[in-house]
Amino acid sequence: MSVRDYELLKEKSAAAGLSANAWLMAQLEINRPVLHREEETWEAIRFMNEAGREINTIARDFNSGYGTAEQLRHAVCLLSAVYERLYALRKKGYLHAA
């Protein structure tokens, strides 16, 4: 941090009536940086699309009266896998930095 940046930080924190640390923490709550994880995001989207197609096929079978318990278990496993994939991506900091 340059001297000018530090002076600006002190001015802004004083104007807000906060310590420099408290002002910075408040700014991080409001303006959390967005992390771009392009490849990981696209992988998750591709996985969701594939799983969604399979789940839709199973749903069509059930709507036609031909669905099986095994298909239903497979659909639940797919939904669980989608959730786990998105949760893992979110834990890495997507959409916002932790």
Protein Blocks (a to p, Z undefined) as FASTA:
>chain_A
ZZklmmmmmmmmmmnopafklmmmmmmmmmcccdddfklmmmmmmmmmmmmmmmmmmmmm
mmnopacfklmmmmmmmmmmmmmmmmmmmmnopabdZZ
